[in-house]
């Protein structure tokens, strides 16, 4: 999976529209192999991002869990610690 796509489920506060759209954009970039599509493909690219963001939001709204919500700050601190360890080598 693309490293830039983050888990969005079960956070408090819930994922924002911007986070969902960013994940959709990263997904479309990854599968299309293009960070910036040509003018000929821009409409299809933008439509795919919008549709994937829409479906992703529905998925997040419909998922249920019994686990307590994760704290964004705690998870970010864990990620920073992992990155520091990874790049300290």
N, C-alpha and C positions, 0 to 999 in steps of 0.2 A: 504494500500500500504506500501511497505517496506520504512522505514524512510530514508534509505541510497540512494534511487533513487530520484534524484533531477530533477526538471523541466529543460528541456534543450532548449525549444522553446523560440524564441523571445528575445535572449540576444545579446548584442553587446560587444565584438566580439562573433560570433556564437560558438556553442558547438564544442569542439575539438573531434578528433577521440578517444582520450584517455577517454574523458568524456562519449562518447557514449558507448565505450567498457566497462567502469566501470559500467554504468547503466545496460547494458546487463548481465554482470557477476552477479550483485546483484539480478537481476530478476531471472536468472537461479538458483542461490543459494536458493532464496526464494521458488520458486515453486518445486524445487527438494528436499528441506529439507536438503540439504547437502552443507556445506561450502567447503569441500574438498572431491570430489568423490573418490571412490575406483579405483584402476587401471583398473578394468573391465569396469567401467563407464566413465573413463576419456575422451575417444574419443568422446562419445556421448555428454558429458558435454561441451567439447571444441567446438564441431560442433554447438551445440545449441547457445552458446555465440556468435560465429561468425555470424551465421544466424540472430540472433536477433539484433546484432549490425548493420548488413547490412540493414535490413528492417527498423530499427530505423532511420538510416541516411537518407534513402529514404523518410521516413515520414517527418523528419525535413526539408529536402530540398523542399518538396512539400507543406508544410503548408504555408498559407498566413494569414496575419493579418493587420488590419489598426492601431493597437495600436503601440505606439512608443516602440522601443526596450528597455528592462530593462538593467540597469547598474549592472554588477556583484558585484561591491564593495558595492553599496547601498543595494542590496538584501542580501549580506553576512552580512552586519551590522545589518539589520533587524533580520536575523536568529540568530545572536549572542545575540541580545537584548532579543529575545523570549526565548532563551536557558537560559540566565542569570536569567530571571524572573521565568522560570519553575523550575530551580534547586535551586533557592534562598529560596524556601519554606521549 
